[in-house]
Amino acid sequence: MASARSSELASRATAIYEQKLRGQLESTHRDDFVAIEPESGDFFLGKTLSEAIQAARTAHPACLPFALRVGHTSTVELGALSR
């Protein structure tokens, strides 16, 4: 279960994405990852989740970023492919 701090972070970052970034990013960066630092509103793009998170952590080492996949309802998919 997520902590209250994690839930707040996720809510704030998701609000930033929905209100400020979705329209800007979905047409030009679909399928990329975006890490959002909700205190500042800064965001960082990467072709991989690791790239986006690393860019955010480099710019804001004391903060915890929240990541989303641009144009998707979930950040990552887990599971097996059936053949």
C-alpha positions in Angstrom: 0.0 0.0 0.0 1.3 3.5 -0.9 2.2 5.9 1.9 0.3 9.1 2.3 3.3 11.0 1.0 3.5 8.8 -2.1 -0.2 9.2 -2.8 0.1 12.9 -2.5 3.1 13.0 -4.8 1.3 10.9 -7.4 -1.8 13.1 -7.2 0.1 16.3 -7.6 2.2 15.0 -10.5 -0.8 13.5 -12.3 -2.6 16.9 -12.0 0.4 18.6 -13.5 0.4 16.1 -16.4 -3.3 16.4 -17.0 -3.5 20.2 -16.7 -0.2 21.3 -18.3 1.6 18.6 -20.1 -0.8 16.1 -21.8 -1.7 18.3 -24.7 1.9 19.4 -25.2 3.5 16.0 -25.0 1.0 13.5 -26.5 1.3 14.8 -30.0 5.1 14.9 -30.0 6.4 12.5 -27.4 3.9 9.6 -27.4 5.3 6.4 -25.9 8.2 8.3 -24.2 8.4 8.5 -20.4 8.0 11.7 -18.4 9.2 12.2 -14.9 7.6 15.0 -13.0 9.0 16.7 -10.0 5.8 18.0 -8.4 7.3 20.7 -6.1 8.7 22.7 -9.0 6.6 21.4 -11.8 9.7 20.5 -13.8 9.5 17.6 -16.1 12.0 15.4 -17.8 11.6 13.2 -20.9 13.3 9.9 -21.7 12.9 7.1 -24.2 13.1 4.8 -21.2 11.8 5.0 -17.7 15.3 5.0 -16.4 16.4 8.0 -18.6 13.5 10.1 -17.4 13.9 9.3 -13.7 17.7 9.8 -13.9 17.3 13.2 -15.5 14.8 14.2 -12.8 17.1 12.9 -10.0 20.1 14.8 -11.5 18.2 18.1 -11.6 16.5 17.5 -8.2 18.6 15.0 -6.2 16.7 15.6 -2.9 13.2 15.2 -4.5 11.2 12.1 -5.5 9.9 12.3 -9.1 6.8 10.6 -10.4 6.9 9.0 -13.8 4.2 8.4 -16.4 4.3 7.0 -20.0 3.1 9.6 -22.4 -0.2 8.7 -24.0 -0.8 5.6 -21.8 -3.0 4.8 -18.9 -0.2 3.0 -17.1 3.6 3.6 -16.8 4.6 0.0 -17.4 2.9 -3.2 -18.3 3.7 -6.4 -16.4 2.8 -9.9 -17.7 3.6 -12.6 -20.1 2.8 -12.8 -23.8 0.7 -15.8 -24.8 1.8 -17.6 -27.9 
